[in-house]
Amino acid sequence: MKETLNSFLQIENVDFALFINGKWGSGKTYFIKTELSKILIPYKMKQFYFTVNGISNSSELHELITSKCLSNYFTPEKIPLFGKTRDRISTFLKSLSSANNILKALKFSDFHFPNSTIIIIDDVERISPNYNYDEF
């Protein structure tokens, strides 16, 4: 699997996805969470991991994606301030991720840089059976 991922990461302008399939409990998520980050180091790529378990509509999916993007880009370590000021800004930014109006205004494309980002969508088989794929 590592060889396949390395080959995939070397392709420029990728217009397809990889699908990792396996039985429940076979270690797919474990592999993604532990090994993929090591594979991405030489490529200097950011990893966005989302689980869609229980997502029932495109609004929930949009909120999940944008809040994850916000939390990935705006972490305390990435704010170039010190001490309490950094902590206050971090707290404020975390509160933004739960503000619906802000999340609705943002788009995934505001955070996705195809040459430096890999997107992982986990638990696709666990998305709500009521999800309307035509909505998104």
Secondary structure as GFF3:
##gff-version 3
##sequence-region A 1 136
A	DSSP	alpha_helix	2	9	.	.	.	ID=ss1
A	DSSP	alpha_helix	28	34	.	.	.	ID=ss2
A	DSSP	alpha_helix	36	40	.	.	.	ID=ss3
A	DSSP	three_ten_helix	41	43	.	.	.	ID=ss4
A	DSSP	beta_strand	46	51	.	.	.	ID=ss5
A	DSSP	alpha_helix	58	73	.	.	.	ID=ss6
A	DSSP	three_ten_helix	76	78	.	.	.	ID=ss7
A	DSSP	alpha_helix	83	96	.	.	.	ID=ss8
A	DSSP	alpha_helix	100	105	.	.	.	ID=ss9
A	DSSP	three_ten_helix	108	110	.	.	.	ID=ss10
A	DSSP	beta_strand	117	122	.	.	.	ID=ss11
A	DSSP	three_ten_helix	124	126	.	.	.	ID=ss12
###
